[in-house]
Every structure is written in C-alpha cells, then in structure tokens.
Amino acid sequence: KNQVEQSPQSLIILEGKNCTLQCNYTVSPFSNLRWYKQDTGRGPVSLTIMTFSENTKSNGRYTATLDADTKQSSLHITASQLSDSASYICVVSDRGSTLGRLYFGRGTQLTVWP
Amino acid sequence: GAVVSQHPSWVICKSGTSVKIECRSLDFQATTMFWYRQFPKQSLMLMATSNEGSKATYEQGVEKDKFLINHASLTLSTLTVTSAHPEDSSFYICSARVRGGFEAFFGQGTRLTVV
C-alpha cells in the first residue's frame, strides 16, 4: 500500500531555533517528492520538489533531503521565524500513470514561539 | 510561480442547497485539475480528477452526482456540492497541473460550512 508517514505530528520550537521534520514513504514506483507549507485555512504552497536523482534542495531557510534508497526525506528549517508556524506536508508522486498520482502525508504542525 | 485562484474562500449555506466553488489558473493553461477535501488535522484527500473537455474521474467513495465537476476550459474548473448537508462541511482545495509538468499548484481553499 502506498503511504506517506510524517513525524513528528506536531512540534513546538522557539524563534531562532532550527528543526528537522521527517517523511518516510512506501510509494512505488517513485517519481518525485515535494514539501509543501500550509497555513491554517489556506492552500498548500510548494517549498521544494526533488526527483530520484536529487539528494538535497534548498529554498531559503528550508533545506530538503532525499534518500531514495531508504525512502526517507527530511525538511530542515534554520533560524525559525514566527511566520514559519504552519503545517508542513510531504507529498510523493508515483510514476505509475501519466498523471503521476500524489500521495499526501498528514503533515507536521509546527508552532514557533517568540 | 503559477497562480491558482479559488473562489469563494469561505461560504456558509443552508442544508439542502447547492454551492459552487470555482478554481481558475490565472497565468497558465491547466490541462488537469484536481479537487481535494481536507478535514481538520487530516491530510488532503483526492475527490476527483478532471481533464479539460472530458468527464471527471472520481475516487472510490465520492458520489459523482453529489459533487459535480465541470472543467469546461483550460483555465476554469468548478465543483458544485449539490443538496449540501452538515457532513459536507469541510475545506475544499483545487489543484492544477500543466500537461507533462511535475508541479501541482494549489488554490487558496474554500471553507464550506453547511448549517
């Protein structure tokens, strides 16, 4: 069964601190993995997208890693800001159809305190 | 990045009435649009996939007669919740893709409350 599991479910950190979110997946075949940020009551916004051959990709203070062998990914946030408080969703796309079906994790709810 | 505009952002309706949600790709042609539903603290659940000019493909368990999807043009898809009931209250999100493209661009979402 194709699944995407994220941990932790929720996380609270102090402003300025770093944190790492985890994503494990069993989706096969694999096409690409994306990390999205979803603010409460808003649609997801793309942070990074990585294909099979990419191990790391950065977008400002966000750095995503991918280990396609172990089917794990992480999202590292450096120097957190209050505006980073949101749900971070890991999404994996398969290669099984021309549309590339998306499999969503439940997200990690990050809260940044001042 | 590409912009997907979803309207309205929130709506409250009476039980038994119908509600239409619009999803527009503002600066690109979306050959495929997806409609998702999200309950609190849950992941997005795909409801249906629609390609421009053809009938939508619904996921198992989603009533096609209740959730009418129209994708009449390359920039507009609509979701109509017919005879809405309180259990239909949820956050509905559309997503659009360009043909052959990896990226999926999401709308802002619509909070539907049925009273």
Interface residues (C-beta under 8 A of the other chain):
Chain A: S31 N32 R34 Y36 G41 R42 G43 P44 V45 S46 I49 T51 I89 V91 S93 L99 G100 R101 L102 F104 G105 R106 G107 Q109
Chain B: G1 V4 Q6 T32 F34 K41 Q42 S43 L44 M45 L46 T49 F91 I93 S95 R97 F102 E103 A104 F105 F106 G107 Q108 G109 R111
